[in-house]
Amino acid sequence: MELKKPLVIIPTYNESENIEKMVCRVTGLGFCVLVIDDNSPDGTGELLEKLKNSNSDLYVMRRTGKLGLGTAYIQGFKWAIKNNFDLIFTMDADFSHNPDYLPELRKKLDEYDYIIGSRYVKGGGVRNWPATRKVISRVGNFYAKTILRFDVNDCTSGFSGFKRKVIETINLENIKSEGYGFLIEMKYRTYKNGFRIFEYPIIFTDRTLGKSKISKNIIWEALFLVWKLRKIVK
């Protein structure tokens, strides 16, 4: 029996400059793509509907407004399980996550349950960030790792891959955080459930087209979240 292709979930908001090229790159590597668009005013959703007509590996979920990264991924995970995908990946639409890493992340899932595309292990790194942003990211990840007492160096990476059993084990209804906080919480709940985690080195390249969606409020949420997680996740 032919195995189903892995699924890559990509949330979008105003990514019309990037999304067509990204979808073509990812599906060309032998992956299916689910794009979840939050009613982008730049026409991202309409562009995706046109692309879907000529690409059978593309699925599109259009939401009514800007509902956030966390809820987008949760809806995407539920859709993936309902549609019987066994391997699920997450990544950004703006090419800060190079899709060429996907085949290597896929191979690592033969050995592990959850793969993180990591900037902060040997061989990983960041390009095109100012020094202040690099420091904030490094310190924030060290802070989360230290408070939560788990051995993950890049807690806020949005580039990941995992087996469906991870999602089936984690209670998605308990996840309420957004942005960086959501990314931290997913990894921590995976770790606390005893799954095997591996950090694969990647070079993160800051977007060249479009505008970053990360706000100061999302960063502050993540800082407070780690203390909450330490108390409620056993």
Buried (B, 14 or more C-beta within 10 A) or exposed (E): EEEEBBBBBBBBBBBBBBBBEBBBBBBEBEBBBBBBBBEBEBEBBEBBEEBBEEBEBBBBBBBEEEBBBBBBBBBBBEBBBEEEBBBBBBBBBBBBBBBEBBEBBBEBBEEBBBBBBBBBBEEBBBEEBEEEBEEEBBEBBEBBBEBBEBEBBBBBBBBBBBBBEBBEBBEBEEBEBBBBBBBBBBBBBBBBBEBEBBBBBBBBBBBEEBEEBEEEEBBEBBBEBBEEBBEEBE
